[in-house]
Amino acid sequence: MRKEIFFVLMKFPAHSEVFAANEIKRLMLDHEVNVTVISYRHLGKDDESLIKEFGLSNVRIITPSVRLSLQEMKIFLKTLWVLLKVAFSIKVFCRATLVRDLYIIFLSSLLRAKSSWIIPNVVHCFWGHHPAWFLLAFNMKYVIRSMFLGAYDLNQKLPISKYVGEFVAEVVFTHSMHGVNELSNFGIPKSKVRLN
């Protein structure tokens, strides 16, 4: 049985996500796994041609939708409640970003509900920051949760990246030894960090 991997990105496809597209192709061809992309933004009219250009027409892409079945609605509400509790406990909210943070939590809950019919082996946030909320929302046993925290995340130092990196993700990838040291200073154990 083929393994299932979720790749979580803010927007896919996007011209800036060539690395993600190549990684998805490599996983599907070299490792014979199914890859489902979780994208926080809806597909636009030009996205079909970009998907073809990337050679990824056979990749499933899940985007947020408020059209939920009864079962999905239950998962959405439960996830929303959990994420809001965590957000308040780690003091994520500030006046300047309150609306954006609530919107990301709302989208993460929708995406968790819309993807609930698939049981992946791995859930990977291709980038950290906002997609980290989806990793937090995905709390199934026996699912490996991983994320990449790079220069943007090390600069932004968002509380959700720290929380998920420290307490949720089993593996945190970064690009350099400087990144490993920065993540350690940020509170993420070096034992979790892998150079990518």
C-alpha positions as CSV (number, residue, x, y, z in Angstrom):
1,M,0.0,0.0,0.0
2,R,1.4,3.4,-1.0
3,K,2.2,5.8,1.8
4,E,0.3,9.1,1.9
5,I,2.1,12.5,2.6
6,F,0.4,15.8,3.2
7,F,2.4,18.9,2.1
8,V,1.1,22.0,3.7
9,L,1.7,25.4,1.9
10,M,0.1,28.8,2.0
11,K,-0.4,28.8,-1.8
12,F,0.1,26.0,-4.3
13,P,0.7,26.1,-7.1
14,A,2.7,29.3,-7.2
15,H,5.7,30.4,-9.4
16,S,7.7,30.8,-6.1
17,E,7.1,27.2,-5.1
18,V,9.3,25.5,-7.7
19,F,11.3,23.7,-4.9
20,A,8.0,22.4,-3.4
21,A,6.9,21.2,-6.9
22,N,10.2,19.4,-7.5
23,E,10.1,17.8,-4.0
24,I,6.5,16.5,-4.6
25,K,7.6,15.1,-8.0
26,R,10.6,13.4,-6.5
27,L,8.6,11.8,-3.7
28,M,6.0,10.5,-6.1
29,L,8.5,9.1,-8.6
30,D,11.4,8.0,-6.5
31,H,9.5,6.8,-3.4
32,E,6.2,5.9,-4.9
33,V,4.1,7.8,-2.4
34,N,0.8,9.7,-2.8
35,V,1.2,13.4,-2.1
36,T,-1.8,15.6,-1.2
37,V,-1.2,19.3,-1.0
38,I,-3.0,21.3,1.6
39,S,-3.2,24.9,0.3
40,Y,-4.5,27.8,2.4
41,R,-5.5,29.7,-0.8
42,H,-8.0,28.7,-3.4
43,L,-7.0,27.7,-6.9
44,G,-7.2,30.5,-9.4
45,K,-8.0,30.4,-13.1
46,D,-4.3,30.4,-14.1
47,D,-3.4,27.6,-11.6
48,E,-4.3,24.7,-13.9
49,S,-1.7,25.7,-16.5
50,L,0.9,26.1,-13.7
51,I,0.1,22.6,-12.3
52,K,0.6,21.2,-15.8
53,E,3.8,23.2,-16.2
54,F,5.1,21.7,-12.9
55,G,4.1,18.2,-14.2
56,L,1.8,17.7,-11.3
57,S,-1.7,17.2,-12.8
58,N,-2.2,14.0,-10.8
59,V,-1.6,15.7,-7.4
60,R,-4.7,16.1,-5.2
61,I,-4.9,19.7,-3.8
62,I,-7.2,20.5,-0.9
63,T,-8.3,24.1,-0.4
64,P,-10.5,25.7,2.2
65,S,-14.3,25.4,1.7
66,V,-17.2,26.3,4.0
67,R,-19.3,23.6,2.3
68,L,-19.0,20.9,5.0
69,S,-20.8,17.7,5.5
70,L,-22.2,17.0,9.0
71,Q,-19.1,14.9,9.9
72,E,-16.8,17.6,8.5
73,M,-18.6,20.3,10.5
74,K,-18.0,18.3,13.8
75,I,-14.3,18.1,13.0
76,F,-14.2,21.8,12.0
77,L,-15.8,22.9,15.3
78,K,-13.7,20.6,17.5
79,T,-10.5,21.7,15.7
80,L,-11.4,25.4,15.9
81,W,-12.0,25.0,19.7
82,V,-8.6,23.3,20.2
83,L,-6.7,25.9,18.1
84,L,-8.3,28.8,19.9
85,K,-7.5,27.3,23.3
86,V,-3.9,26.9,22.3
87,A,-3.8,30.4,20.8
88,F,-4.9,32.0,24.0
89,S,-2.6,29.8,26.1
90,I,0.5,30.7,24.2
91,K,-0.6,34.3,23.9
92,V,-0.5,34.4,20.1
93,F,-2.9,37.3,19.7
94,C,-1.9,40.9,19.6
95,R,-3.9,43.8,18.4
96,A,-1.9,44.3,15.2
97,T,-2.4,40.7,13.9
98,L,-5.6,39.6,15.7
99,V,-7.8,39.5,12.6
100,R,-5.1,37.7,10.5
101,D,-4.4,35.1,13.2
102,L,-8.1,34.4,13.7
103,Y,-8.5,34.0,9.9
104,I,-5.6,31.6,9.7
105,I,-7.0,29.5,12.6
106,F,-10.4,29.4,10.8
107,L,-8.8,28.3,7.6
108,S,-6.7,25.7,9.4
109,S,-9.8,24.2,11.0
110,L,-11.6,24.1,7.6
111,L,-8.6,22.4,5.9
112,R,-8.4,19.9,8.7
113,A,-12.1,19.1,8.2
114,K,-11.8,18.9,4.4
115,S,-8.9,16.5,4.6
116,S,-10.3,14.3,7.3
117,W,-11.2,11.5,4.9
118,I,-7.5,10.8,4.2
119,I,-5.2,9.2,6.8
120,P,-1.7,10.2,6.0
121,N,1.6,8.7,7.2
122,V,3.3,12.1,7.3
123,V,2.1,15.7,7.5
124,H,4.8,18.1,6.6
125,C,4.7,21.9,6.6
126,F,6.9,22.9,3.7
127,W,7.3,26.3,5.4
128,G,6.7,27.1,9.0
129,H,4.9,30.2,10.3
130,H,1.1,30.1,9.4
131,P,0.9,26.6,8.1
132,A,2.1,25.4,11.5
133,W,-1.5,25.8,12.7
134,F,-2.5,22.9,10.4
135,L,0.2,20.7,12.0
136,L,-1.2,21.6,15.4
137,A,-4.7,20.7,14.1
138,F,-3.6,17.3,12.9
139,N,-3.3,15.3,16.1
140,M,-3.8,11.7,14.9
141,K,-1.7,9.0,16.5
142,Y,0.9,7.2,14.3
143,V,1.2,10.2,11.9
144,I,4.6,11.8,11.7
145,R,4.4,15.6,11.9
146,S,7.3,17.6,10.5
147,M,8.0,21.2,9.5
148,F,10.6,23.4,7.9
149,L,11.8,26.5,9.8
150,G,14.1,28.6,7.6
151,A,15.2,32.2,7.4
152,Y,11.7,33.8,7.4
153,D,10.7,31.8,10.5
154,L,14.0,32.6,12.3
155,N,13.5,36.3,11.6
156,Q,9.7,36.4,12.5
157,K,9.9,34.2,15.6
158,L,6.2,33.6,15.6
159,P,4.8,32.0,18.8
160,I,3.0,29.3,16.8
161,S,6.3,28.2,15.1
162,K,8.0,27.9,18.5
163,Y,5.1,26.0,20.1
164,V,4.6,23.6,17.2
165,G,8.4,23.1,16.8
166,E,8.9,22.5,20.5
167,F,5.8,20.4,21.4
168,V,4.1,19.1,18.2
169,A,6.5,18.3,15.4
170,E,8.6,15.2,15.7
171,V,11.1,16.6,13.2
172,V,12.1,20.2,12.4
173,F,14.2,20.8,9.3
174,T,16.4,23.9,8.6
175,H,19.1,24.8,6.1
176,S,22.2,25.6,8.1
177,M,24.1,25.1,11.4
178,H,23.3,28.7,12.1
179,G,19.6,27.7,11.8
180,V,20.1,24.8,14.2
181,N,21.6,27.1,16.8
182,E,18.9,29.8,16.3
183,L,16.2,27.2,16.7
184,S,17.8,25.9,19.9
185,N,17.9,29.5,21.2
186,F,14.2,29.8,20.2
187,G,13.4,26.8,22.4
188,I,13.3,23.9,19.9
189,P,15.4,21.0,21.1
190,K,18.5,20.3,18.9
191,S,17.5,16.6,19.0
192,K,14.5,17.3,16.8
193,V,16.4,19.5,14.3
194,R,17.7,18.0,11.0
195,L,19.7,19.8,8.3
196,N,17.9,19.7,5.0
